[in-house]
Amino acid sequence: MDSEVRKRQGFSQHPLETSTDQLSTMNFMLTRNQQKTICSQLGNVKLQLRYKGSIHGFTGAAFHQRCDYICPTVSVGYNASGYVFGGYTNQPFCQSGQYVHDDQAFLFTFNGEKLKKYPVTNPRYAVNMMGNSGPYFGEALVLVDENEAVVHSDPGNYYNFNAADMHGNDLKLTECEVYEVEESTILEKPWRTIVWESEKRKELMDRIRSYKPMVSSVPQCRVLLIGAVGAGKSSFFNSVNSVFRGHVTSQATSGSSTTSLTTQFRTYSLKAGREGKPLPIILCDTMGLEESTRAGLDIDDISSILRGHLPDRYQFNPSAPLQSEASSYRKSPGLKDKIHCVAYIMDACKISIMPKKLQEKLDAIRRKVNLMGIPQLVLLTKVDEACPLVMEDVRNVYKSVYIKEMMQEASARLGLPLSCVVPLKNYSEELELDTNTDILLLSAIIQMLRFADNYFDDISDKFSNIETKE
């Protein structure tokens, strides 16, 4: 085959993914760019090579043995004139001798890396399931026709195309391939940019240490952590605290339980090292939310926390929220006592099966927070447990299709933009710190500080407006 033909067909010797027993013998003839072009027509998918005429045989039997009952598929023919052409069907192949309806089917041809599509004109006759042939699209295009390495071409029979454009009227096949179209679990590129380097970790830590709230009367911004029992609120504080301590530690009570292990309202001040100065952020931990009406964190207590009325170590009573007459009630809280940002902690493993009553509680809390103008974000925890790709390497967190879907669901459930959802992994069983895990944790803190600044901006604007009116 001359170099011009090879250039037109774009032979590739590097398969994207094939089964282990095929790696040494089955190479994709589609170039990577041609594969990407086809996949872009079909969504977030990848191609898996199932049949190759030069290896398995140019017969209907060989084709059906490899390809029956799998779908969707992309079938590709190659000829000595350098044409690359074929068809897509969403229906599984079989040998019934009958036509199969498919309104998604189309034929295509490549001109270099550019794809030209020819949609089916009568979906009822999209694919013909013939046993003695390969892929059989209507009566318009057949690859491996009647057990021969040839093409049957008859434009107008349920697909309209120009034969010269499709295959150059060269009906002899040099190769025929059939690819199974599979849902891809990993994106080719991360959909959020993040730098996974130790220098980035240091930069984030320095930014947190040097942060100062925009209001001089507030030495530390206060972030309230809200979430279901076991979602990882206390573990999040412990994990961030571990990063700044330089080793895995567990100051806040955490673990697995069906009821909340946190029974008090706790305000945890992070420190820059064991003997270091307090960092400019306080994480406020609460009881976990539970389904039952008189269990877990009471929604009325949320209002008191947001306004700064609850003191540290206040003992929660799910059956009776704190009353303003109580001795422990802070009657005149300052801005430094109030909550400046709310972070909902959600378990990536459980978000899709969230009980209805728990969803209703979150909705009620969100409405209260909205009325008070406090910025909100979501921390999606346990992403490593939810996705094997992330378990293997936490740097896959923004390449995982599943994690992105869970983040989108968290966004929908809380009524917050996707930009307000941050995935992370808490330390739970590790004894040593990991740079990549730290970067996710520190990135979450940075988002909290940014959101707190938004709150202080609004406060400053309100004061400015009041002063202007006076």
BELMO-V53059 format. One record per residue. BURIAL is # if it has 16 or more other ideal C-beta (glycine too) atoms within 10 Angstrom, else .. D_CENTER is the distance of its C-alpha to the mean C-alpha in Angstrom with 1 decimal. Layout:
BEGIN
[[BURIAL | D_CENTER] [BURIAL | D_CENTER]]
END
This chain:
BEGIN
[[. | 44.1] [. | 44.6] [. | 42.2] [. | 41.9] [# | 40.7] [. | 38.3] [. | 36.9] [# | 36.6] [# | 34.7] [# | 32.7] [# | 32.9] [# | 30.1] [. | 30.8] [. | 27.2] [# | 25.2] [# | 21.4] [. | 21.3] [# | 24.3] [. | 25.5] [. | 27.5] [. | 30.9] [# | 30.3] [. | 29.2] [. | 32.8] [. | 34.0] [# | 31.4] [# | 30.2] [# | 28.4] [# | 30.8] [# | 28.2] [# | 27.3] [. | 23.7] [. | 24.0] [# | 25.4] [# | 22.6] [. | 20.0] [# | 22.2] [# | 22.4] [# | 18.6] [. | 18.1] [. | 20.4] [# | 18.4] [. | 14.7] [. | 11.9] [# | 14.5] [# | 16.7] [# | 20.4] [# | 22.3] [# | 26.1] [# | 28.2] [# | 31.6] [# | 33.7] [# | 37.2] [# | 38.9] [. | 37.8] [# | 37.8] [# | 40.6] [# | 41.1] [# | 41.8] [# | 40.5] [. | 40.7] [# | 38.6] [# | 35.9] [# | 35.8] [. | 35.8] [# | 32.6] [# | 30.8] [. | 32.1] [. | 29.7] [# | 26.5] [. | 24.5] [# | 23.3] [# | 25.2] [# | 26.2] [# | 29.9] [# | 31.4] [# | 35.0] [# | 36.7] [# | 40.3] [. | 42.8] [. | 42.8] [# | 39.3] [# | 37.5] [# | 34.0] [# | 33.5] [# | 32.3] [# | 30.4] [# | 27.3] [# | 27.4] [# | 25.1] [# | 27.9] [. | 28.9] [# | 32.1] [# | 35.2] [. | 38.9] [. | 40.1] [. | 42.0] [. | 40.5] [# | 38.4] [# | 34.9] [. | 33.3] [# | 30.2] [. | 29.5] [. | 26.5] [# | 28.7] [# | 29.7] [# | 31.8] [# | 31.1] [# | 32.8] [# | 31.9] [. | 34.1] [. | 32.9] [. | 29.1] [. | 29.4] [# | 28.7] [. | 31.1] [. | 30.2] [# | 32.8] [. | 31.5] [# | 33.4] [. | 36.3] [. | 37.0] [# | 34.0] [. | 36.5] [# | 37.7] [# | 34.5] [# | 34.8] [# | 38.0] [# | 37.7] [# | 40.7] [. | 41.4] [# | 43.4] [# | 41.0] [# | 37.5] [# | 34.9] [# | 37.0] [# | 35.8] [# | 38.3] [. | 41.6] [# | 40.3] [# | 38.7] [# | 39.1] [# | 38.1] [# | 40.4] [# | 43.0] [. | 45.5] [# | 44.6] [# | 45.2] [# | 43.1] [# | 43.7] [# | 42.1] [# | 43.4] [# | 42.9] [. | 44.1] [# | 42.4] [. | 42.6] [# | 42.2] [# | 39.0] [# | 37.4] [. | 39.0] [# | 39.0] [. | 41.6] [# | 42.5] [. | 43.4] [. | 39.9] [# | 38.1] [# | 39.9] [# | 43.0] [. | 45.2] [. | 44.8] [# | 44.3] [. | 44.4] [# | 41.2] [# | 40.7] [# | 37.4] [# | 35.2] [# | 31.6] [# | 29.3] [# | 25.6] [# | 23.3] [# | 20.2] [. | 17.3] [. | 13.7] [# | 11.7] [# | 9.2] [. | 8.8] [. | 8.9] [. | 12.4] [. | 11.8] [# | 9.5] [. | 8.6] [. | 10.2] [. | 13.5] [. | 14.5] [. | 17.7] [. | 18.0] [. | 21.7] [. | 24.3] [. | 25.8] [# | 22.6] [# | 22.8] [. | 26.4] [. | 25.8] [# | 23.4] [# | 26.0] [. | 28.8] [. | 27.2] [# | 26.8] [. | 30.4] [. | 31.8] [# | 30.2] [. | 32.7] [# | 32.2] [. | 33.7] [# | 36.2] [. | 39.0] [. | 39.7] [# | 36.2] [. | 36.1] [# | 32.7] [# | 29.8] [# | 28.9] [# | 25.4] [# | 25.3] [# | 22.7] [# | 22.3] [# | 20.6] [# | 21.5] [# | 23.6] [# | 21.9] [# | 18.6] [# | 19.6] [# | 21.5] [# | 24.4] [# | 22.4] [# | 20.5] [# | 24.0] [# | 25.3] [# | 22.5] [# | 23.1] [# | 26.8] [# | 26.6] [# | 25.2] [# | 28.2] [# | 30.6] [. | 29.8] [. | 29.4] [# | 27.5] [. | 29.3] [# | 29.2] [. | 31.1] [# | 29.5] [# | 29.9] [# | 26.8] [. | 26.1] [. | 25.4] [. | 27.6] [. | 27.7] [. | 29.3] [# | 28.6] [# | 29.9] [# | 30.1] [. | 33.2] [. | 34.1] [# | 32.8] [# | 32.2] [# | 31.8] [# | 30.7] [. | 31.7] [# | 30.0] [. | 32.4] [. | 32.4] [. | 33.6] [. | 36.0] [. | 38.9] [. | 36.9] [. | 36.8] [. | 34.6] [# | 31.4] [# | 31.1] [# | 28.6] [# | 29.2] [# | 26.6] [# | 28.0] [# | 27.2] [# | 28.1] [# | 28.6] [# | 25.6] [# | 25.2] [# | 26.6] [# | 27.1] [. | 30.9] [. | 32.7] [. | 34.8] [# | 32.4] [# | 30.0] [# | 29.7] [# | 32.0] [# | 30.6] [. | 34.0] [# | 33.6] [# | 30.5] [# | 32.7] [# | 35.1] [# | 32.5] [# | 31.1] [. | 34.7] [# | 35.6] [# | 38.1] [# | 36.9] [. | 38.3] [. | 36.6] [. | 37.2] [# | 37.8] [. | 37.9] [# | 35.8] [. | 37.6] [# | 35.3] [. | 38.4] [. | 39.8] [# | 37.9] [# | 39.7] [. | 42.6] [. | 43.9] [. | 47.3] [. | 46.0] [. | 47.3] [. | 43.9] [. | 42.6] [# | 42.2] [. | 44.1] [. | 43.7] [. | 40.4] [. | 39.9] [. | 36.8] [# | 36.1] [# | 35.9] [# | 33.5] [# | 29.7] [# | 28.1] [# | 24.4] [# | 22.6] [# | 19.4] [# | 18.0] [# | 16.9] [# | 14.5] [# | 14.0] [# | 10.5] [# | 12.9] [# | 14.9] [# | 13.2] [. | 13.4] [. | 17.0] [# | 18.2] [. | 21.9] [. | 23.4] [. | 25.8] [# | 23.2] [. | 21.3] [. | 24.7] [# | 25.4] [# | 22.3] [. | 23.2] [. | 26.7] [# | 25.7] [# | 23.5] [. | 26.5] [. | 28.8] [# | 26.6] [. | 26.4] [. | 30.2] [. | 30.7] [. | 28.6] [# | 26.5] [# | 23.1] [# | 20.1] [# | 16.7] [# | 14.2] [# | 13.6] [# | 10.9] [# | 12.9] [# | 13.2] [# | 9.8] [# | 12.2] [. | 13.8] [# | 10.9] [# | 9.7] [. | 12.6] [# | 11.1] [# | 10.6] [. | 13.9] [. | 15.5] [. | 14.5] [# | 12.7] [. | 12.4] [# | 9.7] [# | 7.3] [# | 6.3] [# | 6.8] [# | 5.0] [# | 4.2] [# | 4.7] [# | 3.2] [# | 1.4] [. | 4.6] [# | 6.1] [# | 6.1] [. | 7.5] [# | 9.8] [# | 10.9] [# | 11.7] [. | 13.7] [# | 15.4] [# | 16.6] [. | 17.4] [# | 16.0] [. | 14.3] [. | 10.7] [. | 12.6] [# | 13.9] [# | 10.9] [# | 10.8] [# | 9.3] [# | 12.2] [# | 14.3] [# | 17.9] [# | 20.9] [# | 22.3] [. | 24.2] [. | 24.4] [. | 27.8] [. | 26.9] [# | 24.5] [. | 21.8] [. | 21.3] [# | 17.5] [# | 17.0] [# | 19.6] [# | 17.9] [# | 14.8] [# | 17.4] [# | 19.6] [# | 17.1] [# | 16.6] [# | 20.4] [. | 20.7] [# | 18.7] [# | 21.0] [# | 24.0] [. | 23.0] [# | 22.6] [# | 25.9] [# | 27.5] [. | 26.5] [# | 28.4] [# | 31.4] [. | 31.5] [. | 31.9] [# | 34.5] [. | 36.4] [. | 36.4] [. | 37.8] [. | 40.5] [. | 41.3] [. | 41.7] [. | 44.0] [. | 46.1] [. | 46.4] [. | 47.7] [. | 50.1]]
END
